[in-house]
Amino acid sequence: MKAVGKYSRGKLIGGWQSFRENGKLMQTGSFEDEKKTGGWKRQHPNGALYDEGEFSANMRVGEWRVYDTKGKLIKTTQHKPK
């Protein structure tokens, strides 16, 4: 796996992308003080969207959507902030 993003004072910050060994995108998202924040997306190995949703301080919040390998929505869940 290869990850591309920024560090500030040794901490993950801003937008990051992770790629599989074959170079295909695996996930995208952002960090603030090394915690997942904002919109995140993960892809199936074939490149189709796997899931998407929001993070706040490393916790899933709001609506998360999961898709099959052809991009069809198969599941939606709600996550409440703690």
Backbone as a printed PyTorch tensor [residue, N CA C, xyz], in Angstrom:
tensor([[[  0.8300,  -1.1690,   0.0000],
         [  0.0000,   0.0000,   0.0000],
         [  0.8850,   1.2460,   0.0000]],

        [[  0.4300,   2.2790,  -0.7000],
         [  1.1270,   3.5590,  -0.7350],
         [  0.1420,   4.6390,  -0.3000]],

        [[  0.5850,   5.5520,   0.5480],
         [ -0.2630,   6.6550,   0.9980],
         [  0.4020,   7.9750,   0.6380]],

        [[ -0.4200,   8.9340,   0.2120],
         [  0.0710,  10.2420,  -0.1690],
         [ -0.7070,  11.2930,   0.6210]],

        [[  0.0230,  12.1650,   1.3120],
         [ -0.6110,  13.2200,   2.0880],
         [  0.4300,  14.0910,   2.7460]],

        [[ -0.0030,  14.8650,   3.7290],
         [  0.8890,  15.8220,   4.3830],
         [  1.0020,  15.5520,   5.8780]],

        [[  2.1460,  15.9540,   6.4070],
         [  2.4030,  15.9370,   7.8430],
         [  2.6970,  17.3630,   8.2960]],

        [[  2.3380,  17.6610,   9.5160],
         [  2.7430,  18.9160,  10.1390],
         [  3.1620,  18.5920,  11.5630]],

        [[  4.4040,  18.8920,  11.8800],
         [  4.9580,  18.5910,  13.2040],
         [  4.7900,  17.1080,  13.5480]],

        [[  4.9810,  16.2620,  12.5260],
         [  4.9180,  14.8200,  12.7280],
         [  3.5270,  14.2320,  12.7910]],

        [[  2.4900,  15.0380,  12.5260],
         [  1.1060,  14.5550,  12.5840],
         [  0.4620,  14.6040,  11.2040]],

        [[ -0.4130,  13.6150,  10.9390],
         [ -1.1670,  13.5890,   9.6890],
         [ -2.1260,  14.7620,   9.6560]],

        [[ -2.1220,  15.5030,   8.5300],
         [ -3.0710,  16.6010,   8.3660],
         [ -3.5510,  16.6550,   6.9270]],

        [[ -4.7120,  17.2810,   6.7230],
         [ -5.2230,  17.5090,   5.3790],
         [ -5.6170,  16.2470,   4.6370]],

        [[ -5.7690,  16.4010,   3.3210],
         [ -6.2220,  15.3010,   2.4740],
         [ -5.1720,  14.2190,   2.2680]],

        [[ -5.6280,  12.9770,   2.2920],
         [ -4.7670,  11.8080,   2.0730],
         [ -5.4300,  10.8760,   1.0780]],

        [[ -4.5890,  10.1690,   0.3360],
         [ -5.0380,   9.1180,  -0.5690],
         [ -4.1940,   7.8850,  -0.3140]],

        [[ -4.8560,   6.7220,  -0.2960],
         [ -4.1480,   5.4450,  -0.1620],
         [ -4.3930,   4.6380,  -1.4210]],

        [[ -3.3270,   3.9610,  -1.8850],
         [ -3.4000,   3.1890,  -3.1160],
         [ -3.0190,   1.7380,  -2.8570]],

        [[ -3.6340,   0.8380,  -3.6090],
         [ -3.2980,  -0.5870,  -3.5260],
         [ -1.9540,  -0.8360,  -4.2110]],

        [[ -1.4330,  -2.0380,  -4.0190],
         [ -0.1560,  -2.4200,  -4.6340],
         [ -0.1790,  -2.2790,  -6.1540]],

        [[ -1.3620,  -2.4790,  -6.7530],
         [ -1.4830,  -2.3740,  -8.2160],
         [ -1.6490,  -0.9250,  -8.6840]],

        [[ -1.6230,   0.0350,  -7.7380],
         [ -1.7250,   1.4440,  -8.0800],
         [ -3.1330,   2.0030,  -8.0750]],

        [[ -4.1480,   1.1330,  -7.9150],
         [ -5.5310,   1.6080,  -7.8870],
         [ -5.8390,   2.2800,  -6.5550]],

        [[ -6.6570,   3.3080,  -6.6090],
         [ -7.0630,   4.0410,  -5.4190],
         [ -7.8180,   3.1280,  -4.4600]],

        [[ -7.4740,   3.1880,  -3.1720],
         [ -8.1410,   2.3920,  -2.1500],
         [ -9.0550,   3.2570,  -1.2840]],

        [[ -8.5800,   4.4500,  -0.8880],
         [ -9.4150,   5.3290,  -0.0860],
         [ -8.9060,   6.7600,  -0.1320]],

        [[ -9.8220,   7.7000,   0.1420],
         [ -9.4750,   9.1110,   0.2460],
         [-10.1690,   9.6930,   1.4610]],

        [[ -9.5110,  10.6520,   2.0850],
         [-10.0970,  11.3050,   3.2440],
         [ -9.1430,  12.3270,   3.8120]],

        [[ -9.5600,  12.9400,   4.9150],
         [ -8.7580,  13.9930,   5.5330],
         [ -8.5050,  13.7010,   7.0060]],

        [[ -7.4080,  14.2900,   7.4770],
         [ -7.0300,  14.1860,   8.8840],
         [ -6.8920,  15.5790,   9.4890]],

        [[ -7.2050,  15.6580,  10.7690],
         [ -6.9400,  16.8510,  11.5650],
         [ -6.3900,  16.3480,  12.8950]],

        [[ -5.1720,  16.7380,  13.2320],
         [ -4.4990,  16.2360,  14.4370],
         [ -4.4840,  14.7150,  14.4850]],

        [[ -4.1950,  14.0900,  13.3340],
         [ -4.0990,  12.6350,  13.1730],
         [ -5.4120,  11.8950,  13.3650]],

        [[ -6.5420,  12.6110,  13.3520],
         [ -7.8560,  11.9780,  13.4780],
         [ -8.6120,  12.1580,  12.1710]],

        [[ -9.3020,  11.0850,  11.7410],
         [-10.1040,  11.1690,  10.5240],
         [-11.1920,  12.2070,  10.7220]],

        [[-11.3610,  13.0490,   9.6960],
         [-12.3710,  14.0930,   9.7520],
         [-12.9180,  14.3690,   8.3600]],

        [[-14.1510,  14.8250,   8.2850],
         [-14.7450,  15.1450,   6.9890],
         [-15.1090,  13.9170,   6.1790]],

        [[-15.3060,  14.1280,   4.8830],
         [-15.7390,  13.0550,   3.9910],
         [-14.6530,  12.0350,   3.6880]],

        [[-15.0250,  10.7700,   3.7410],
         [-14.1300,   9.6620,   3.4040],
         [-14.8180,   8.7560,   2.4080]],

        [[-14.0210,   8.1940,   1.5070],
         [-14.5160,   7.2200,   0.5260],
         [-13.5180,   6.0910,   0.4140]],

        [[-14.0450,   4.8640,   0.2830],
         [-13.1940,   3.6910,   0.0260],
         [-13.6880,   3.0180,  -1.2470]],

        [[-12.7480,   2.4240,  -1.9800],
         [-13.0780,   1.7610,  -3.2380],
         [-12.8640,   0.2570,  -3.1330]],

        [[-13.7090,  -0.4780,  -3.8790],
         [-13.4960,  -1.9130,  -4.0730],
         [-12.2130,  -2.0930,  -4.8810]],

        [[-11.6260,  -3.2930,  -4.8640],
         [-10.4240,  -3.5360,  -5.6870],
         [-10.6240,  -3.2470,  -7.1770]],

        [[-11.8710,  -3.3350,  -7.6660],
         [-12.1230,  -3.0550,  -9.0870],
         [-12.2540,  -1.5560,  -9.3630]],

        [[-12.1520,  -0.7130,  -8.3240],
         [-12.2300,   0.7300,  -8.4880],
         [-13.5950,   1.3260,  -8.1950]],

        [[-14.6360,   0.4770,  -8.1370],
         [-15.9750,   0.9750,  -7.8210],
         [-16.0320,   1.4310,  -6.3620]],

        [[-16.8690,   2.4120,  -6.0990],
         [-17.0270,   2.9260,  -4.7450],
         [-17.5320,   1.8250,  -3.8140]],

        [[-16.8740,   1.6510,  -2.6660],
         [-17.2760,   0.6630,  -1.6580],
         [-18.1660,   1.3120,  -0.6030]],

        [[-17.6730,   2.3980,   0.0220],
         [-18.5030,   3.1190,   0.9810],
         [-18.0810,   4.5770,   1.0570]],

        [[-18.9600,   5.3920,   1.6540],
         [-18.6740,   6.8090,   1.8110],
         [-19.4640,   7.3580,   2.9850]],

        [[-18.8610,   8.3320,   3.6400],
         [-19.5170,   8.9730,   4.7640],
         [-18.5850,   9.9770,   5.4200]],

        [[-19.0150,  10.4800,   6.5700],
         [-18.2830,  11.5190,   7.2850],
         [-17.6840,  10.9860,   8.5780]],

        [[-16.5270,  11.5450,   8.9280],
         [-15.8860,  11.2890,  10.2070],
         [-15.7900,  12.5930,  10.9880]],

        [[-15.8310,  12.4770,  12.2960],
         [-15.5450,  13.5860,  13.1960],
         [-14.6880,  13.0210,  14.3150]],

        [[-13.4440,  13.4700,  14.4160],
         [-12.5170,  13.0020,  15.4500],
         [-12.4520,  11.4730,  15.5060]],

        [[-12.2730,  10.8370,  14.3470],
         [-12.1300,   9.3750,  14.2030],
         [-13.4260,   8.5890,  14.3950]],

        [[-14.5530,   9.2560,  14.5490],
         [-15.8370,   8.5780,  14.7440],
         [-16.7150,   8.7900,  13.5110]],

        [[-17.3580,   7.7110,  13.0570],
         [-18.3080,   7.8500,  11.9520],
         [-19.5020,   8.6570,  12.4470]],

        [[-19.9430,   9.6060,  11.6250],
         [-21.1090,  10.4150,  11.9630],
         [-22.0090,  10.5490,  10.7470]],

        [[-23.2930,  10.7230,  11.0020],
         [-24.2460,  10.9090,   9.9130],
         [-24.4820,   9.6580,   9.1030]],

        [[-24.9100,   9.8660,   7.8820],
         [-25.2590,   8.7520,   7.0040],
         [-24.0240,   8.1650,   6.3320]],

        [[-23.9120,   6.8420,   6.3800],
         [-22.8630,   6.1060,   5.6630],
         [-23.5520,   5.2070,   4.6550]],

        [[-23.0150,   5.1780,   3.4420],
         [-23.5750,   4.3870,   2.3620],
         [-22.5680,   3.3370,   1.9040]],

        [[-23.0660,   2.1150,   1.6730],
         [-22.2320,   0.9990,   1.2170],
         [-22.7620,   0.5300,  -0.1370]],

        [[-21.8330,   0.2440,  -1.0570],
         [-22.1830,  -0.1290,  -2.4240],
         [-21.5960,  -1.4920,  -2.7850]],

        [[-22.2550,  -2.1800,  -3.7250],
         [-21.6950,  -3.4420,  -4.2090],
         [-20.6030,  -3.1480,  -5.2380]],

        [[-20.0070,  -4.1940,  -5.7870],
         [-18.8650,  -4.0260,  -6.7040],
         [-19.2530,  -3.3940,  -8.0420]],

        [[-20.5620,  -3.2600,  -8.2890],
         [-21.0190,  -2.6100,  -9.5200],
         [-21.5020,  -1.1860,  -9.2610]],

        [[-21.3610,  -0.7180,  -8.0080],
         [-21.7450,   0.6430,  -7.6800],
         [-23.1790,   0.8280,  -7.2270]],

        [[-23.9050,  -0.2840,  -7.0280],
         [-25.2910,  -0.2030,  -6.5760],
         [-25.3310,  -0.0490,  -5.0580]],

        [[-26.1050,   0.9230,  -4.5740],
         [-26.2620,   1.1410,  -3.1390],
         [-26.9430,  -0.0800,  -2.5230]],

        [[-26.3090,  -0.6660,  -1.4900],
         [-26.8820,  -1.8570,  -0.8590],
         [-27.1940,  -1.6640,   0.6260]],

        [[-26.6550,  -0.6030,   1.2430],
         [-26.8860,  -0.4230,   2.6680],
         [-26.6480,   1.0290,   3.0540]],

        [[-27.4950,   1.5390,   3.9350],
         [-27.3280,   2.8740,   4.4940],
         [-27.4710,   2.7640,   5.9990]],

        [[-26.5450,   3.3590,   6.7260],
         [-26.6130,   3.3580,   8.1820],
         [-26.4500,   4.7780,   8.7130]],

        [[-27.0150,   5.0370,   9.8830],
         [-26.8940,   6.3250,  10.5470],
         [-26.0000,   6.1780,  11.7560]],

        [[-25.0750,   7.1040,  11.9150],
         [-24.1590,   7.1010,  13.0560],
         [-24.3240,   8.4200,  13.7940]],

        [[-24.5910,   8.3250,  15.0930],
         [-24.7500,   9.5170,  15.9140],
         [-23.4360,   9.8830,  16.5680]],

        [[-23.1370,  11.1710,  16.6270],
         [-21.9020,  11.5840,  17.3190],
         [-22.0100,  11.2800,  18.8100]],

        [[-20.8650,  10.9500,  19.4040],
         [-20.8750,  10.6370,  20.8480],
         [-20.4830,  11.8420,  21.6450]]])
